Amino acid sequence: MKTRNTCINEVPPIKDRWNFKAQMQMAETIAILLVFFIILGLSLMFYGGFQAGSLREAGREQFERESIRVALLVSHLPEVTCSDNNIITENCIDRVKLEALSVRADPKRGSEEVFLFYQKDFRSSMVKIEQVFPPIAGQMPFLLYNQTLENFTEMIPTFIPLTIRDPLKPAGFQNSFGLLTVEVYR
């Protein structure tokens, strides 16, 4: 057997060059595929995180809409709104009607049927109305509905200013400033 002296600058035979070229092309293809799949994986992770954030945001918006829906429903309850000769006054609550409804809607003191009637609309929330001005010492807010969750994860309060009219007081002293508070739980 003859041994060849190979020099560094010596050109390898043609068969060996084709083998080397094929191996280099294969390594390049594998590297390109590896980079492609890494980029694809990172893109999918980014897109998945973005979608999860969008779903959370959509759920939050739906919850806020529900809170506003309940607050508007309460502020326009025909059972407690002020009316003179069948003309309804906007953003006004009749104090006598409010007292009667707060007693009737309480399942402990009033009727459980009335509480259940409002449950389908108010779901898990708390609705109360309090007189802010002129302040009355020791007066508790009127609790219209209370179905709070024990282990809630989120609560959105909605505050609506309104007028509380007391038809039993003399003219000029009937109106006071009140605040409707609706807290919706989830």
C-alpha positions as CSV (number, residue, x, y, z in Angstrom):
1,M,0.0,0.0,0.0
2,K,1.2,3.3,-0.9
3,T,0.7,6.2,1.3
4,R,0.2,9.6,-0.1
5,N,1.7,12.7,1.2
6,T,-1.1,15.1,1.5
7,C,-0.6,18.7,1.6
8,I,-3.0,21.1,3.1
9,N,-3.5,22.9,-0.2
10,E,-4.0,19.7,-2.1
11,V,-7.4,19.3,-3.7
12,P,-9.3,16.2,-2.6
13,P,-10.5,13.8,-5.2
14,I,-13.8,14.6,-7.0
15,K,-15.8,11.9,-5.2
16,D,-14.8,13.2,-1.8
17,R,-15.6,16.8,-2.8
18,W,-19.2,15.8,-3.7
19,N,-19.6,14.0,-0.4
20,F,-18.4,17.0,1.5
21,K,-20.6,19.4,-0.5
22,A,-23.7,17.1,0.1
23,Q,-22.9,17.0,3.9
24,M,-22.6,20.8,4.0
25,Q,-25.9,21.2,2.2
26,M,-27.6,18.8,4.6
27,A,-26.2,20.6,7.6
28,E,-27.4,24.0,6.2
29,T,-30.9,22.6,5.6
30,I,-31.0,21.2,9.1
31,A,-29.8,24.5,10.6
32,I,-32.4,26.4,8.5
33,L,-35.2,24.1,9.6
34,L,-34.1,24.3,13.2
35,V,-34.1,28.2,13.1
36,F,-37.5,28.1,11.3
37,F,-39.1,25.9,14.0
38,I,-37.6,28.0,16.8
39,I,-39.1,31.1,15.2
40,L,-42.4,29.3,14.7
41,G,-42.5,28.1,18.3
42,L,-41.7,31.6,19.7
43,S,-44.4,33.1,17.4
44,L,-47.0,30.6,18.7
45,M,-46.0,31.3,22.3
46,F,-46.4,35.1,21.7
47,Y,-49.7,34.6,19.8
48,G,-51.0,32.3,22.6
49,G,-50.1,34.9,25.3
50,F,-51.7,37.6,23.3
51,Q,-54.9,35.6,22.8
52,A,-55.1,34.8,26.5
53,G,-54.8,38.5,27.3
54,S,-57.6,39.3,24.8
55,L,-59.9,36.7,26.3
56,R,-59.3,38.0,29.8
57,E,-60.0,41.6,28.5
58,A,-63.2,40.4,26.8
59,G,-64.3,38.7,30.0
60,R,-63.6,41.9,31.9
61,E,-65.5,44.0,29.4
62,Q,-68.5,41.7,29.6
63,F,-68.4,41.9,33.4
64,E,-68.3,45.7,33.3
65,R,-71.3,45.7,30.9
66,E,-73.2,43.4,33.3
67,S,-72.4,45.9,36.2
68,I,-73.7,48.8,34.2
69,R,-76.8,46.9,33.1
70,V,-77.7,46.1,36.7
71,A,-77.0,49.7,37.8
72,L,-79.3,51.1,35.1
73,L,-82.0,48.5,35.8
74,V,-82.0,49.5,39.5
75,S,-82.0,53.3,38.8
76,H,-85.1,52.9,36.6
77,L,-87.1,50.5,38.7
78,P,-90.7,51.5,38.4
79,E,-91.3,50.3,42.0
80,V,-89.3,53.1,43.5
81,T,-89.2,55.9,40.9
82,C,-90.8,59.3,41.6
83,S,-93.9,60.1,39.7
84,D,-96.5,62.9,39.7
85,N,-99.8,62.2,37.9
86,N,-98.1,59.3,36.0
87,I,-95.2,61.5,34.9
88,I,-91.9,59.9,35.9
89,T,-89.1,62.1,37.2
90,E,-85.6,61.1,36.0
91,N,-83.0,60.1,38.6
92,C,-85.4,60.4,41.4
93,I,-86.3,57.7,44.0
94,D,-89.4,58.0,46.2
95,R,-88.4,57.5,49.8
96,V,-91.7,55.9,50.9
97,K,-91.6,53.4,48.0
98,L,-87.9,52.7,48.8
99,E,-88.6,51.9,52.4
100,A,-91.4,49.6,51.5
101,L,-89.4,47.8,48.9
102,S,-86.3,47.4,51.1
103,V,-88.4,45.7,53.7
104,R,-90.2,43.5,51.3
105,A,-87.1,42.5,49.3
106,D,-85.2,41.4,52.4
107,P,-85.7,37.6,52.7
108,K,-85.3,37.7,56.5
109,R,-87.9,40.5,57.2
110,G,-90.1,40.4,54.1
111,S,-91.0,38.0,51.3
112,E,-88.6,35.5,49.9
113,E,-90.7,35.6,46.7
114,V,-89.8,39.2,46.1
115,F,-86.2,38.5,46.7
116,L,-86.3,35.6,44.2
117,F,-88.1,37.9,41.7
118,Y,-85.2,40.3,41.7
119,Q,-82.6,37.5,41.8
120,K,-82.9,36.7,38.1
121,D,-82.0,40.3,37.2
122,F,-79.5,41.3,39.9
123,R,-77.8,37.9,40.2
124,S,-74.8,38.2,42.6
125,S,-74.7,41.8,43.6
126,M,-75.5,44.2,46.4
127,V,-77.8,47.2,45.8
128,K,-78.1,50.0,48.3
129,I,-79.3,53.6,48.4
130,E,-78.1,56.1,51.0
131,Q,-79.0,59.7,51.7
132,V,-75.9,61.8,51.4
133,F,-77.2,65.4,51.9
134,P,-78.7,66.6,54.2
135,P,-77.1,63.9,56.4
136,I,-79.3,62.2,59.0
137,A,-77.5,61.0,62.1
138,G,-77.6,57.2,62.5
139,Q,-79.5,56.5,59.3
140,M,-78.5,53.2,57.6
141,P,-78.5,52.9,53.8
142,F,-81.6,51.2,52.3
143,L,-80.5,47.8,51.2
144,L,-82.6,46.7,48.3
145,Y,-80.8,43.5,47.3
146,N,-77.9,41.6,48.8
147,Q,-76.6,38.4,47.2
148,T,-72.9,38.7,47.7
149,L,-70.6,35.8,47.0
150,E,-68.4,34.5,49.8
151,N,-65.4,33.8,47.6
152,F,-65.5,36.4,44.9
153,T,-62.6,37.1,42.7
154,E,-63.7,40.5,41.4
155,M,-66.1,43.2,42.3
156,I,-67.1,46.3,40.3
157,P,-68.9,49.1,42.2
158,T,-71.1,51.5,40.2
159,F,-72.2,54.8,41.8
160,I,-75.2,56.8,40.5
161,P,-76.2,60.1,42.1
162,L,-79.9,60.7,42.4
163,T,-82.6,62.6,44.2
164,I,-84.5,61.1,47.1
165,R,-87.9,62.6,47.4
166,D,-89.9,62.3,50.6
167,P,-93.6,63.0,49.8
168,L,-94.4,63.1,53.5
169,K,-92.4,66.3,54.1
170,P,-93.7,69.8,53.4
171,A,-93.0,71.3,49.9
172,G,-89.6,72.7,49.6
173,F,-88.1,70.2,52.0
174,Q,-89.0,67.0,50.1
175,N,-85.8,66.5,48.1
176,S,-82.4,65.3,49.3
177,F,-79.3,64.1,47.6
178,G,-78.7,60.3,47.5
179,L,-76.3,57.8,46.1
180,L,-77.2,54.5,44.5
181,T,-74.4,52.0,45.0
182,V,-74.4,48.7,43.0
183,E,-71.6,46.2,43.6
184,V,-71.5,43.3,41.2
185,Y,-69.5,40.2,42.2
186,R,-67.9,37.4,40.2
